[in-house]
Amino acid sequence: MAIAGSCYADSVSRAFKAADESVEPVQGGVEAAIEMAESDPEGARAVLWRLQGDWEMLERMDEQVGGEPTLATLRVGAALQLARAELSSPEPQLRRRLPELMEMLGRCEQSAAD
């Protein structure tokens, strides 16, 4: 599925908006991304592929994760890889992977993920 530029921009914008409005920005952004992925796993995979080449957005994500820059980059990359792998499964269950995603990003999950 080819993803239109506006769809990609909208998805990224929605995730960053959720992060900005959350008490725990990293978790808020991840949860927003999961919600979008639940309704359109194929579109979410396309967004993740495109995101991997968007250095500006990756840099913003690294800043959200915080900490030592190289470690933040590795954390973001690991989380993106896990999300892509889960979304490639026959029946993706990204929400159940939230605790693992949050651990990869150096955060503890703040709420139940059911």
Secondary structure as UniProt FT lines:
FT   HELIX           5..21
FT   HELIX           25..39
FT   HELIX           41..51
FT   TURN            52..53
FT   HELIX           55..65
FT   HELIX           69..87
FT   HELIX           94..97
FT   HELIX           98..104
FT   TURN            105..106
//
